[in-house]
Amino acid sequence: MDLKQRVSVVLVGTQSPGNIGMVCRAMKNMGLSDLRLVNPCQVDHLDAIKFAVSARNILDSARIFTSLEDAIADCEFSVATTRRHGKYRNEISTPAEIVERFSTCAPSSRLALVFGREDSGLTTDEVALCRWQSTIETADEFGSLNLSQAVLIFCYEFLKGVALAPVKQAREVAGSASLEPLYQHMERSFLRIGYLNPQNPDHMMRTLRRVFSRAELDEREVSSLRGLLSQIDWACAEFKGKKGE
């Protein structure tokens, strides 16, 4: 499969049927075809059909999910698109940099481009589910892009990137379907030993997610970490409370 065939476009909470249709058209213009929708507005709306134009096949074959986690479960790599920077939104790449990074990954791997709501984008928790983050550079005076415009720019970069060849032997990394159970197990174990603040465990877990995302764990490494956590669970069966309390 070439680069474009390994990329899925994921729209989260899309509010306008017309935007869904225009995204379908943008994808078809650039040779992408796998559209996934998370809790969307009405998909078979007349506006969606009208703006899809000759990309009706992408609209009709779009898959609908009730959670972002499920939508990206089969993708080893995922990209949260965001305009905002902040404590949990850093190490943000350009679309071209994302294409270059993905072009060196194993040829069997898949990537999800994740786009948020028209008015508010992705939540911090949704961004945390993704391995990478990316933004499109715009003028300071007005940086807001229409959803379909943003999708078009990313898809165009992948169309250009088809000719890129891997520069080294790629590792087969673990996908979201393996990483999310690892993070959930990690949170349970670390809460149990008092490492996480039970009032706000997400604060430290987002940091740990970033650490392990950079590590790009393979399935064997995920399994080893799950084994370590299981040993922690067993060893702390008689745990009496957090150190120093």
GULUMTOR-834282 format. One line per 10 residues: for each residue x, y, z of N, C-alpha, C, CB. Coordinates in nm, 3 decimals. Glycine has a CB too. Layout:
BEGIN
X:Y:Z:X:Y:Z:X:Y:Z:X:Y:Z  ...
This chain:
BEGIN
0.084:-0.120:0.000:0.000:0.000:0.000:0.088:0.125:0.000:-0.095:0.000:0.123  0.047:0.226:-0.078:0.121:0.351:-0.072:0.075:0.431:0.049:0.102:0.432:-0.202  0.140:0.544:0.070:0.119:0.623:0.190:-0.028:0.663:0.208:0.205:0.748:0.186  -0.093:0.705:0.099:-0.232:0.755:0.109:-0.328:0.645:0.154:-0.278:0.811:-0.025  -0.305:0.524:0.110:-0.397:0.414:0.142:-0.387:0.371:0.287:-0.368:0.295:0.053  -0.285:0.417:0.356:-0.264:0.379:0.497:-0.312:0.488:0.592:-0.117:0.349:0.522  -0.378:0.590:0.538:-0.420:0.705:0.619:-0.572:0.710:0.630:-0.366:0.837:0.560  -0.621:0.727:0.751:-0.764:0.746:0.776:-0.788:0.888:0.826:-0.818:0.642:0.878  -0.899:0.948:0.785:-0.940:1.079:0.835:-1.050:1.055:0.938:-0.990:1.173:0.718  -1.030:1.107:1.057:-1.126:1.089:1.168:-1.180:1.226:1.208:-1.059:1.018:1.290
-1.311:1.242:1.198:-1.376:1.367:1.239:-1.451:1.343:1.369:-1.473:1.419:1.128  -1.423:1.425:1.469:-1.484:1.408:1.601:-1.590:1.516:1.624:-1.376:1.414:1.714  -1.712:1.472:1.647:-1.820:1.564:1.685:-1.853:1.669:1.580:-1.784:1.633:1.810  -1.840:1.635:1.452:-1.868:1.732:1.347:-2.012:1.783:1.358:-1.844:1.670:1.207  -2.029:1.915:1.346:-2.158:1.977:1.371:-2.235:2.013:1.245:-2.140:2.100:1.454  -2.166:2.021:1.131:-2.230:2.062:1.006:-2.227:1.949:0.903:-2.161:2.187:0.950  -2.342:1.902:0.856:-2.343:1.800:0.751:-2.268:1.845:0.625:-2.487:1.763:0.714  -2.278:1.976:0.594:-2.207:2.027:0.478:-2.057:2.010:0.489:-2.239:2.172:0.459  -2.003:2.027:0.610:-1.860:2.008:0.630:-1.819:1.864:0.608:-1.821:2.052:0.770  -1.903:1.771:0.649:-1.872:1.630:0.624:-1.865:1.605:0.474:-1.978:1.538:0.690
-1.961:1.659:0.401:-1.959:1.642:0.257:-1.836:1.703:0.193:-2.082:1.703:0.196  -1.797:1.823:0.237:-1.678:1.888:0.181:-1.550:1.814:0.216:-1.668:2.032:0.229  -1.546:1.752:0.334:-1.430:1.671:0.370:-1.419:1.551:0.276:-1.441:1.623:0.517  -1.533:1.489:0.244:-1.532:1.377:0.149:-1.473:1.420:0.014:-1.675:1.322:0.129  -1.513:1.537:-0.032:-1.461:1.586:-0.159:-1.311:1.613:-0.150:-1.535:1.715:-0.201  -1.266:1.674:-0.041:-1.124:1.703:-0.023:-1.043:1.573:-0.022:-1.100:1.781:0.107  -1.094:1.472:0.046:-1.024:1.344:0.052:-1.012:1.282:-0.088:-1.097:1.248:0.148  -1.122:1.283:-0.162:-1.119:1.222:-0.295:-1.026:1.299:-0.388:-1.261:1.216:-0.354  -1.023:1.432:-0.376:-0.930:1.513:-0.455:-0.786:1.466:-0.438:-0.942:1.660:-0.417  -0.752:1.422:-0.317:-0.613:1.388:-0.285:-0.588:1.239:-0.273:-0.573:1.455:-0.158
-0.688:1.159:-0.308:-0.666:1.015:-0.315:-0.683:0.938:-0.187:-0.533:0.991:-0.363  -0.744:0.999:-0.084:-0.772:0.926:0.039:-0.918:0.882:0.038:-0.742:1.014:0.164  -0.949:0.774:0.109:-1.085:0.721:0.100:-1.145:0.673:0.232:-1.086:0.609:0.004  -1.065:0.655:0.337:-1.117:0.599:0.462:-1.157:0.710:0.558:-1.013:0.507:0.528  -1.287:0.733:0.570:-1.341:0.836:0.659:-1.408:0.771:0.778:-1.440:0.927:0.583  -1.376:0.820:0.897:-1.434:0.770:1.020:-1.494:0.887:1.098:-1.328:0.694:1.107  -1.614:0.870:1.148:-1.687:0.978:1.215:-1.718:0.938:1.359:-1.817:1.012:1.139  -1.685:1.025:1.453:-1.712:0.999:1.594:-1.824:1.091:1.641:-1.583:1.021:1.680  -1.936:1.031:1.677:-2.053:1.107:1.724:-2.084:1.228:1.636:-2.031:1.153:1.868  -2.109:1.204:1.508:-2.131:1.317:1.417:-2.276:1.365:1.419:-2.092:1.277:1.275
-2.298:1.475:1.348:-2.434:1.520:1.319:-2.492:1.425:1.213:-2.436:1.670:1.269  -2.609:1.457:1.160:-2.674:1.371:1.062:-2.588:1.355:0.937:-2.813:1.428:1.024  -2.549:1.233:0.907:-2.456:1.207:0.797:-2.527:1.201:0.663:-2.381:1.076:0.822  -2.649:1.151:0.661:-2.721:1.139:0.533:-2.804:1.263:0.502:-2.812:1.016:0.536  -2.765:1.375:0.557:-2.833:1.502:0.534:-2.811:1.548:0.390:-2.783:1.610:0.634  -2.907:1.623:0.335:-2.896:1.670:0.197:-2.773:1.757:0.175:-3.022:1.747:0.158  -2.735:1.836:0.276:-2.616:1.920:0.262:-2.489:1.836:0.248:-2.603:2.014:0.381  -2.482:1.727:0.325:-2.365:1.640:0.315:-2.356:1.580:0.176:-2.370:1.528:0.422  -2.468:1.536:0.124:-2.471:1.476:-0.010:-2.437:1.580:-0.116:-2.609:1.413:-0.040  -2.491:1.701:-0.102:-2.468:1.806:-0.201:-2.322:1.847:-0.207:-2.555:1.928:-0.171
-2.260:1.866:-0.091:-2.123:1.915:-0.089:-2.019:1.805:-0.115:-2.094:1.981:0.043  -2.060:1.681:-0.102:-1.968:1.571:-0.135:-1.944:1.564:-0.285:-2.023:1.438:-0.083  -2.039:1.613:-0.365:-2.032:1.612:-0.512:-2.006:1.469:-0.558:-1.920:1.710:-0.565  -1.895:1.445:-0.627:-1.869:1.310:-0.680:-1.796:1.220:-0.581:-1.787:1.320:-0.807  -1.786:1.264:-0.454:-1.724:1.182:-0.351:-1.830:1.115:-0.264:-1.630:1.266:-0.263  -1.947:1.093:-0.321:-2.057:1.031:-0.248:-2.018:0.892:-0.197:-2.181:1.020:-0.337  -1.932:0.822:-0.270:-1.892:0.687:-0.226:-1.818:0.692:-0.092:-1.804:0.620:-0.332  -1.739:0.799:-0.070:-1.668:0.812:0.058:-1.768:0.841:0.169:-1.560:0.923:0.051  -1.866:0.925:0.140:-1.969:0.956:0.238:-2.048:0.830:0.275:-2.065:1.065:0.184  -2.087:0.754:0.175:-2.169:0.634:0.199:-2.093:0.526:0.275:-2.220:0.578:0.067
-1.961:0.521:0.258:-1.883:0.415:0.323:-1.821:0.460:0.455:-1.773:0.369:0.230  -1.846:0.586:0.495:-1.790:0.635:0.621:-1.840:0.551:0.739:-1.827:0.784:0.643  -1.749:0.520:0.829:-1.785:0.441:0.947:-1.808:0.533:1.067:-1.674:0.337:0.980  -1.908:0.501:1.147:-1.945:0.585:1.262:-1.908:0.513:1.392:-2.097:0.618:1.259  -1.846:0.588:1.484:-1.802:0.533:1.612:-1.858:0.619:1.726:-1.646:0.528:1.619  -1.866:0.560:1.843:-1.916:0.633:1.960:-1.802:0.689:2.045:-2.004:0.542:2.045  -1.678:0.653:2.013:-1.564:0.707:2.088:-1.443:0.717:1.996:-1.531:0.618:2.212  -1.358:0.814:2.024:-1.234:0.829:1.948:-1.144:0.709:1.970:-1.161:0.958:1.987  -1.142:0.658:2.090:-1.059:0.541:2.120:-1.092:0.425:2.026:-1.079:0.498:2.265  -1.219:0.399:2.003:-1.259:0.292:1.912:-1.223:0.326:1.767:-1.409:0.265:1.924
-1.235:0.452:1.731:-1.212:0.492:1.592:-1.067:0.475:1.551:-1.253:0.635:1.572  -0.974:0.487:1.644:-0.832:0.477:1.609:-0.767:0.349:1.660:-0.757:0.596:1.664  -0.849:0.254:1.706:-0.795:0.134:1.771:-0.702:0.054:1.680:-0.908:0.046:1.817  -0.726:0.053:1.549:-0.644:-0.028:1.458:-0.530:0.052:1.396:-0.730:-0.086:1.348  -0.506:0.173:1.443:-0.402:0.259:1.387:-0.283:0.267:1.484:-0.457:0.401:1.358  -0.166:0.231:1.434:-0.047:0.239:1.518:-0.009:0.383:1.548:0.070:0.168:1.450  -0.043:0.474:1.458:-0.008:0.615:1.475:-0.135:0.699:1.460:0.100:0.660:1.371  -0.141:0.805:1.537:-0.256:0.896:1.528:-0.206:1.038:1.552:-0.368:0.858:1.630  -0.270:1.133:1.485:-0.228:1.273:1.491:-0.346:1.358:1.535:-0.173:1.321:1.354  -0.331:1.427:1.646:-0.431:1.524:1.690:-0.400:1.657:1.623:-0.432:1.537:1.846
-0.493:1.708:1.544:-0.474:1.838:1.482:-0.526:1.945:1.577:-0.546:1.847:1.343  -0.447:2.048:1.599:-0.484:2.148:1.698:-0.425:2.284:1.663:-0.439:2.105:1.838  -0.497:2.390:1.695:-0.445:2.526:1.680:-0.384:2.575:1.810:-0.555:2.621:1.635  -0.428:2.517:1.921:-0.388:2.569:2.051:-0.260:2.504:2.101:-0.500:2.548:2.151  -0.176:2.585:2.164:-0.058:2.536:2.233:-0.084:2.548:2.384:0.070:2.617:2.191  -0.009:2.471:2.460:-0.027:2.478:2.604:0.044:2.365:2.674:-0.173:2.475:2.639  0.013:2.349:2.800:0.081:2.251:2.885:0.073:2.110:2.829:0.024:2.254:3.025  -0.044:2.073:2.777:-0.063:1.938:2.725:-0.065:1.935:2.572:-0.192:1.879:2.779  -0.029:2.047:2.512:-0.024:2.055:2.366:0.111:2.115:2.327:-0.144:2.142:2.309  0.212:2.029:2.320:0.345:2.073:2.283:0.406:1.972:2.187:0.433:2.090:2.408
0.531:1.996:2.145:0.596:1.911:2.046:0.505:1.897:1.923:0.629:1.771:2.107  0.455:2.011:1.876:0.359:2.012:1.766:0.432:2.022:1.632:0.259:2.129:1.781  0.401:1.930:1.541:0.467:1.922:1.410:0.381:1.988:1.302:0.495:1.776:1.373  0.443:2.019:1.190:0.369:2.065:1.073:0.316:1.943:0.998:0.460:2.153:0.980  0.217:1.961:0.910:0.170:1.847:0.829:0.283:1.780:0.750:0.061:1.893:0.733  0.373:1.859:0.693:0.484:1.801:0.616:0.574:1.716:0.704:0.566:1.912:0.549  0.597:1.760:0.828:0.681:1.682:0.920:0.612:1.551:0.958:0.712:1.763:1.047  0.479:1.554:0.973:0.405:1.432:1.002:0.421:1.332:0.887:0.256:1.462:1.027  0.407:1.380:0.765:0.422:1.292:0.648:0.562:1.230:0.646:0.396:1.370:0.518  0.662:1.312:0.672:0.800:1.262:0.670:0.822:1.155:0.777:0.900:1.377:0.690
0.768:1.180:0.897:0.784:1.082:1.005:0.712:0.952:0.972:0.730:1.138:1.138  0.590:0.963:0.920:0.513:0.843:0.891:0.573:0.765:0.773:0.367:0.879:0.861  0.638:0.834:0.681:0.696:0.766:0.566:0.808:0.672:0.605:0.747:0.867:0.466  0.865:0.689:0.725:0.973:0.601:0.771:0.921:0.488:0.860:1.077:0.682:0.847  0.791:0.484:0.884:0.733:0.380:0.968:0.710:0.253:0.888:0.600:0.428:1.031  0.685:0.145:0.957:0.664:0.016:0.891:0.555:0.026:0.786:0.628:-0.091:0.994  0.575:-0.036:0.668:0.479:-0.022:0.559:0.342:-0.083:0.586:0.535:-0.084:0.436  0.329:-0.159:0.692:0.198:-0.216:0.726:0.122:-0.129:0.826:0.215:-0.357:0.784  0.185:-0.025:0.876:0.122:0.057:0.980:0.020:0.153:0.921:0.228:0.135:1.057  -0.076:0.193:1.004:-0.180:0.287:0.965:-0.170:0.413:1.051:-0.320:0.223:0.978
-0.220:0.523:0.995:-0.218:0.650:1.065:-0.357:0.714:1.057:-0.110:0.745:1.007  -0.401:0.770:1.169:-0.529:0.841:1.174:-0.503:0.990:1.191:-0.618:0.788:1.289  -0.561:1.070:1.101:-0.558:1.215:1.114:-0.687:1.256:1.185:-0.545:1.286:0.973  -0.675:1.310:1.304:-0.792:1.335:1.389:-0.823:1.485:1.393:-0.769:1.281:1.532  -0.944:1.520:1.353:-0.988:1.659:1.351:-1.105:1.677:1.447:-1.029:1.702:1.206  -1.107:1.790:1.517:-1.210:1.814:1.618:-1.329:1.894:1.568:-1.151:1.883:1.734  -1.407:1.939:1.661:-1.530:2.013:1.633:-1.500:2.148:1.569:-1.611:2.032:1.761  -1.592:2.195:1.487:-1.572:2.322:1.418:-1.553:2.439:1.515:-1.689:2.349:1.327  -1.624:2.439:1.626:-1.619:2.555:1.716:-1.519:2.542:1.829:-1.754:2.578:1.774  -1.479:2.420:1.864:-1.392:2.406:1.982:-1.278:2.306:1.963:-1.475:2.363:2.099
-1.272:2.240:1.850:-1.161:2.147:1.825:-1.169:2.022:1.911:-1.030:2.215:1.849  -1.054:1.966:1.941:-1.043:1.846:2.023:-1.025:1.884:2.170:-0.925:1.758:1.975  -1.079:1.802:2.258:-1.057:1.823:2.401:-0.917:1.778:2.439:-1.163:1.747:2.486  -0.872:1.819:2.556:-0.739:1.777:2.604:-0.732:1.626:2.615:-0.708:1.842:2.740  -0.839:1.562:2.662:-0.839:1.416:2.673:-0.831:1.350:2.536:-0.966:1.368:2.747  -0.896:1.407:2.436:-0.890:1.351:2.301:-0.751:1.368:2.241:-0.994:1.419:2.210  -0.689:1.482:2.265:-0.551:1.503:2.220:-0.459:1.400:2.284:-0.502:1.647:2.253  -0.482:1.370:2.411:-0.396:1.274:2.483:-0.405:1.133:2.426:-0.435:1.271:2.630  -0.516:1.101:2.360:-0.530:0.968:2.301:-0.442:0.950:2.178:-0.675:0.943:2.263  -0.394:1.059:2.120:-0.317:1.053:1.995:-0.167:1.054:2.023:-0.355:1.171:1.903
-0.092:0.987:1.937:0.052:0.976:1.955:0.124:1.107:1.922:0.107:0.864:1.868  0.083:1.175:1.814:0.147:1.298:1.769:0.047:1.412:1.767:0.209:1.279:1.629  0.099:1.534:1.758:0.015:1.654:1.745:0.066:1.736:1.627:0.016:1.738:1.877  -0.026:1.803:1.558:0.015:1.881:1.441:-0.074:2.004:1.426:0.009:1.795:1.314  -0.018:2.106:1.366:-0.093:2.228:1.339:-0.054:2.284:1.203:-0.071:2.333:1.450  -0.143:2.360:1.144:-0.118:2.426:1.016:-0.083:2.571:1.044:-0.242:2.416:0.920  0.030:2.616:0.996:0.072:2.754:1.019:-0.019:2.849:0.941:0.220:2.774:0.979  -0.067:2.951:1.009:-0.156:3.051:0.947:-0.113:3.190:0.990:-0.304:3.025:0.986  -0.173:3.291:0.930:-0.146:3.429:0.968:-0.195:3.454:1.110:-0.212:3.527:0.868  -0.121:3.536:1.182:-0.157:3.564:1.321:-0.293:3.634:1.332:-0.050:3.650:1.386
-0.327:3.714:1.231:-0.450:3.793:1.238:-0.576:3.706:1.240:-0.456:3.888:1.121  -0.570:3.592:1.169:-0.689:3.506:1.163:-0.643:3.364:1.132:-0.791:3.558:1.055  -0.637:3.283:1.235:-0.580:3.150:1.219:-0.681:3.038:1.203:-0.496:3.120:1.334  -0.809:3.070:1.212:-0.912:2.966:1.208:-0.938:2.918:1.065:-1.042:3.017:1.270  -0.925:2.788:1.043:-0.951:2.729:0.913:-1.084:2.654:0.915:-0.837:2.634:0.872  -1.154:2.654:0.803:-1.270:2.567:0.788:-1.223:2.422:0.798:-1.344:2.593:0.653  -1.307:2.336:0.853:-1.269:2.196:0.872:-1.221:2.131:0.743:-1.387:2.119:0.927  -1.295:2.149:0.635:-1.257:2.084:0.509:-1.127:2.142:0.453:-1.369:2.099:0.406  -1.100:2.271:0.480:-0.974:2.330:0.437:-0.857:2.263:0.509:-0.973:2.482:0.464  -0.873:2.244:0.639:-0.767:2.180:0.717:-0.742:2.038:0.668:-0.802:2.180:0.866
-0.851:1.964:0.644:-0.837:1.827:0.594:-0.767:1.827:0.459:-0.975:1.758:0.584  -0.805:1.920:0.372:-0.746:1.926:0.238:-0.595:1.947:0.245:-0.810:2.039:0.158  -0.550:2.036:0.333:-0.407:2.064:0.344:-0.330:1.939:0.389:-0.382:2.180:0.442  -0.382:1.870:0.489:-0.316:1.749:0.535:-0.315:1.642:0.425:-0.386:1.695:0.661  -0.428:1.624:0.358:-0.436:1.523:0.252:-0.341:1.556:0.137:-0.580:1.512:0.199  -0.328:1.686:0.106:-0.236:1.728:0.000:-0.092:1.692:0.036:-0.248:1.879:-0.026  -0.054:1.710:0.160:0.081:1.675:0.202:0.107:1.526:0.187:0.105:1.718:0.348  0.004:1.445:0.213:0.022:1.300:0.193:0.027:1.264:0.045:-0.091:1.223:0.262  -0.048:1.337:-0.037:-0.039:1.315:-0.182:0.103:1.344:-0.230:-0.142:1.404:-0.257  0.162:1.453:-0.183:0.299:1.487:-0.220:0.400:1.387:-0.164:0.333:1.627:-0.173
0.367:1.331:-0.047:0.462:1.245:0.022:0.466:1.102:-0.025:0.433:1.246:0.165  0.385:1.067:-0.124:0.380:0.929:-0.171:0.517:0.881:-0.217:0.279:0.915:-0.286  0.596:0.971:-0.275:0.726:0.932:-0.330:0.833:0.914:-0.223:0.772:1.034:-0.430  0.804:0.953:-0.101:0.905:0.940:0.005:0.931:0.794:0.035:0.860:1.013:0.132  1.056:0.759:0.050:1.094:0.620:0.079:1.150:0.611:0.220:1.198:0.567:-0.025  1.128:0.499:0.290:1.185:0.484:0.423:1.337:0.494:0.418:1.142:0.351:0.486  1.395:0.564:0.514:1.540:0.578:0.515:1.606:0.473:0.604:1.578:0.718:0.562  1.528:0.397:0.675:1.584:0.291:0.758:1.479:0.183:0.777:1.633:0.346:0.895  1.522:0.069:0.827:1.429:-0.040:0.853:1.334:0.001:0.965:1.505:-0.170:0.889  1.207:0.001:0.936:1.108:0.049:1.034:1.071:-0.060:1.133:0.983:0.098:0.963
1.044:-0.018:1.257:0.996:-0.110:1.359:0.845:-0.119:1.352:1.043:-0.066:1.499  0.793:-0.234:1.386:0.648:-0.252:1.398:0.609:-0.206:1.538:0.605:-0.402:1.373  0.543:-0.092:1.548:0.509:-0.039:1.680:0.367:-0.080:1.720:0.522:0.115:1.682  0.343:-0.075:1.849:0.210:-0.112:1.901:0.110:-0.002:1.869:0.216:-0.136:2.054  -0.013:-0.043:1.841:-0.118:0.052:1.809:-0.201:0.090:1.931:-0.208:-0.005:1.704  -0.301:0.174:1.906:-0.387:0.222:2.014:-0.458:0.109:2.086:-0.489:0.320:1.959  -0.491:0.002:2.014:-0.563:-0.109:2.076:-0.481:-0.176:2.185:-0.602:-0.212:1.971  -0.348:-0.167:2.177:-0.261:-0.222:2.281:-0.221:-0.117:2.383:-0.137:-0.282:2.219  -0.202:0.007:2.337:-0.154:0.112:2.427:-0.260:0.157:2.527:-0.106:0.230:2.346  -0.386:0.169:2.483:-0.488:0.217:2.575:-0.508:0.123:2.694:-0.619:0.236:2.502
-0.516:-0.010:2.675:-0.523:-0.100:2.791:-0.400:-0.087:2.881:-0.539:-0.245:2.745  -0.281:-0.063:2.821:-0.161:-0.042:2.901:-0.177:0.082:2.990:-0.037:-0.026:2.810  -0.223:0.192:2.932:-0.239:0.315:3.009:-0.345:0.299:3.118:-0.276:0.432:2.916  -0.452:0.227:3.087:-0.556:0.204:3.186:-0.503:0.119:3.302:-0.678:0.136:3.121  -0.424:0.014:3.267:-0.362:-0.070:3.370:-0.265:0.013:3.454:-0.288:-0.192:3.305  -0.187:0.097:3.388:-0.091:0.183:3.456:-0.162:0.275:3.556:-0.010:0.266:3.353  -0.271:0.334:3.513:-0.344:0.425:3.601:-0.397:0.351:3.724:-0.460:0.492:3.526  -0.454:0.231:3.703:-0.506:0.155:3.817:-0.395:0.119:3.915:-0.576:0.027:3.768  -0.281:0.072:3.862:-0.171:0.029:3.948:-0.111:0.147:4.023:-0.062:-0.040:3.866  -0.093:0.259:3.954:-0.029:0.375:4.017:-0.122:0.443:4.118:0.014:0.475:3.911
-0.252:0.434:4.095:-0.347:0.481:4.196:-0.338:0.394:4.321:-0.491:0.482:4.140  -0.324:0.265:4.297:-0.322:0.169:4.408:-0.202:0.191:4.499:-0.323:0.026:4.355  -0.086:0.226:4.442:0.035:0.245:4.523:0.052:0.390:4.568:0.157:0.200:4.445  -0.044:0.476:4.536:-0.040:0.613:4.583:0.046:0.706:4.502:0.006:0.615:4.720  0.087:0.663:4.382:0.172:0.750:4.299:0.091:0.860:4.232:0.244:0.667:4.193  -0.033:0.830:4.195:-0.119:0.928:4.130:-0.212:0.993:4.232:-0.200:0.863:4.017  -0.243:1.118:4.206:-0.341:1.189:4.288:-0.481:1.140:4.249:-0.327:1.345:4.270  -0.552:1.076:4.339:-0.684:1.023:4.302:-0.784:1.132:4.263:-0.740:0.942:4.417  -0.758:1.257:4.303:-0.846:1.367:4.267:-0.820:1.416:4.124:-0.831:1.481:4.365  -0.700:1.389:4.072:-0.665:1.436:3.937:-0.558:1.345:3.875:-0.616:1.583:3.941
-0.590:1.218:3.854:-0.489:1.126:3.798:-0.449:1.163:3.655:-0.542:0.983:3.800  -0.537:1.231:3.582:-0.507:1.264:3.442:-0.385:1.353:3.428:-0.627:1.330:3.377  -0.358:1.436:3.528:-0.245:1.529:3.519:-0.114:1.453:3.494:-0.235:1.614:3.648  -0.084:1.355:3.578:0.040:1.277:3.560:0.027:1.177:3.445:0.074:1.203:3.690  -0.092:1.123:3.423:-0.108:1.025:3.316:-0.083:1.087:3.179:-0.248:0.964:3.320  -0.117:1.214:3.160:-0.088:1.278:3.032:0.062:1.288:3.010:-0.152:1.419:3.026  0.136:1.314:3.116:0.283:1.319:3.105:0.337:1.181:3.069:0.346:1.369:3.237  0.287:1.078:3.135:0.333:0.942:3.107:0.297:0.900:2.965:0.273:0.844:3.206  0.180:0.941:2.917:0.143:0.912:2.779:0.244:0.973:2.682:0.002:0.964:2.749  0.285:1.097:2.708:0.381:1.162:2.619:0.514:1.088:2.620:0.401:1.309:2.660
0.557:1.045:2.738:0.684:0.972:2.749:0.681:0.845:2.666:0.714:0.938:2.897  0.575:0.766:2.681:0.569:0.639:2.610:0.535:0.656:2.463:0.468:0.549:2.676  0.468:0.765:2.427:0.445:0.793:2.285:0.577:0.819:2.215:0.352:0.914:2.268  0.666:0.894:2.280:0.797:0.919:2.220:0.878:0.791:2.208:0.875:1.021:2.302  0.858:0.698:2.300:0.932:0.571:2.297:0.889:0.482:2.181:0.915:0.497:2.428  0.766:0.500:2.129:0.712:0.419:2.019:0.730:0.270:2.049:0.782:0.457:1.886  0.663:0.226:2.152:0.674:0.088:2.200:0.626:-0.013:2.096:0.595:0.071:2.329  0.692:-0.128:2.090:0.640:-0.237:2.009:0.558:-0.329:2.099:0.755:-0.315:1.939  0.496:-0.431:2.039:0.405:-0.517:2.116:0.478:-0.591:2.227:0.337:-0.618:2.023  0.602:-0.632:2.203:0.679:-0.703:2.305:0.706:-0.611:2.424:0.812:-0.756:2.247
0.737:-0.486:2.396:0.764:-0.391:2.504:0.637:-0.360:2.584:0.823:-0.262:2.447  0.525:-0.351:2.514:0.397:-0.330:2.584:0.369:-0.448:2.676:0.281:-0.312:2.483  0.392:-0.569:2.625:0.370:-0.688:2.705:0.460:-0.690:2.828:0.393:-0.813:2.622  0.586:-0.648:2.811:0.679:-0.644:2.924:0.632:-0.546:3.030:0.819:-0.607:2.877  0.584:-0.430:2.988:0.534:-0.331:3.082:0.408:-0.380:3.154:0.505:-0.200:3.011  0.320:-0.449:3.078:0.201:-0.506:3.143:0.241:-0.608:3.249:0.106:-0.571:3.039  0.347:-0.686:3.220:0.398:-0.783:3.318:0.452:-0.714:3.442:0.506:-0.870:3.256  0.524:-0.603:3.422:0.576:-0.525:3.533:0.462:-0.472:3.620:0.663:-0.409:3.482  0.359:-0.420:3.556:0.245:-0.367:3.631:0.173:-0.477:3.708:0.147:-0.297:3.537  0.161:-0.594:3.647:0.098:-0.707:3.716:0.178:-0.748:3.839:0.083:-0.827:3.621
0.312:-0.743:3.828:0.396:-0.775:3.943:0.377:-0.670:4.053:0.544:-0.784:3.901  0.365:-0.543:4.013:0.338:-0.437:4.111:0.206:-0.463:4.182:0.336:-0.298:4.043  0.104:-0.501:4.103:-0.028:-0.531:4.161:-0.018:-0.641:4.265:-0.128:-0.571:4.051  0.059:-0.746:4.230:0.073:-0.861:4.322:0.151:-0.820:4.447:0.145:-0.979:4.251  0.260:-0.744:4.425:0.348:-0.709:4.536:0.282:-0.613:4.634:0.476:-0.649:4.484  0.188:-0.533:4.588:0.128:-0.433:4.677:-0.005:-0.482:4.735:0.107:-0.302:4.603  -0.027:-0.612:4.732:-0.152:-0.667:4.787:-0.167:-0.631:4.934:-0.156:-0.820:4.769  -0.053:-0.620:5.005:-0.057:-0.586:5.148:-0.025:-0.439:5.172:0.040:-0.675:5.226  -0.033:-0.359:5.066:0.004:-0.217:5.077:-0.084:-0.145:5.180:-0.007:-0.147:4.939  -0.022:-0.068:5.268:-0.094:-0.003:5.377:-0.117:0.145:5.356:-0.020:-0.024:5.505
-0.060:0.201:5.254:-0.078:0.344:5.229:0.045:0.406:5.168:-0.114:0.417:5.356  0.032:0.530:5.122:0.141:0.601:5.054:0.255:0.627:5.150:0.090:0.732:4.994  0.379:0.618:5.099:0.499:0.641:5.178:0.492:0.777:5.246:0.624:0.630:5.090  0.526:0.778:5.374:0.530:0.904:5.449:0.398:0.941:5.514:0.571:1.014:5.358  0.294:0.861:5.491:0.165:0.894:5.552:0.146:0.818:5.683:0.050:0.862:5.454
